[in-house]
Amino acid sequence: MFKKILVLSLITCSFNTFAASSYVGTIVKLHKGLGAPNVVFLVLENDPSNKISCSTNSVYDYAFDVSTDDGKAFLGMALTAYTTGKQVSLGGRGSCSLYSSTEDINSLRLQ
């Protein structure tokens, strides 16, 4: 019985660890507002796939913190993609810690 509970727990934890959205397409808007210090929001051409449950914002798709080194790199890449119209590949972090209804970015790649 203990083994069954342990296996079930491990499987459940594994699914939660890798639960995050993904997106390939274009960035249509970047937004920075006063209500969320150091947070930049991205609006995408289409909805990300596998949106997580906390990502309920009907306007913004992803968020990142520009006060961190990663956030500064994300901002540079996002601005490049936006101004050139290049597609990006985005991966979510699986959490909405920067803004309660928008998923945090985990990875960004220019296509």
N, C-alpha and C positions, 0 to 999 in steps of 0.2 A: 504494500500500500504506500509506504514511504517513497519508494522508487517512482511510482506513478505520479505522486504529487510533485516530486522533484523534477521529473521530466516535463510535466505540464507547466511548472513554474518557469523553467528554462526556455521553453518554446514561447510562452507569453512574453517574457522579457526580451527575447530575440526580436519578436515582431515589433514591440514598442521601440526598441533601440533604432531600428531601421525605418520607422515610419516617418516619411518626409515627402514633400512634393518635388516635382521636377518640371522643367519647362525648356523648350527650344523654340525660339522665335525672336521677335523684336521688342525693344523697349519703346513705348510710345510717350512716356512722361516720367519725369523725376519730380519729387515734391519734398520740400522742407518747410515745416511749419513751426510755430512757437510752442505748440502744445506738447511736443515731444523733443526735448533738447537733444542735439547731436544725432537725431535719427533722420535718415533719408528714406523715402518710400519710392518704390518703383511701380509703375503701371505698365502692364504688358498687353500686347496685341490680343492675346487669347488667354483663357484661364489655364493655370498650371494643372498638370495631371496629379492625381492622388493628393488633393488638398487635405490638410490635416484638420481636425475638428475645431481647433481654436481659430483657424484662418477663415473668419466670417466677414471680413471687410469687403464691401461691394465695390470699393474704388481701388484700393491699394492691394497689390499682390505679394510684395516682399518688402522687408525693412532691413536696414543695417545701420550700425553705429559708426559715424564718421570720426569719432574721437579716438578710435583704435587704429593701429597700423593696417589691419585687415580691412577695416571700413574705408580708410583712405585709398587703398588699392582698389576696392570694389567701386568707389566713387569714380576714380580715374577710368576704369574699364567701362563702367556704365555710361559715363559721358561720351567716351569714344564710340561705343556702340550706338548710342542715341544720335550723335551728330553725323555719323557715317551711314546709319541705317543698317549696320551689320547685325546679323543674328547672333544671339547669345545662347549659351546653355547654362541654365541656373539650377542649383540644387538647394532645397530648403534644409533647415537645421532640425525640423521636427518640433519646434517650439515657437511660442509667441511671447518671448521675454521682453522685447524692446517696446512692443505695442500690443496690447492684449488681443487684438483681432487680426493681426498681420504676421505671417510667418517670417522668422529671421532667415537671412541668407546664410548658407553654408559654403557655397562655391559659385563662382562665376567664370565662364570661359567664353572668349570671343570665338566665333566660328570662322 
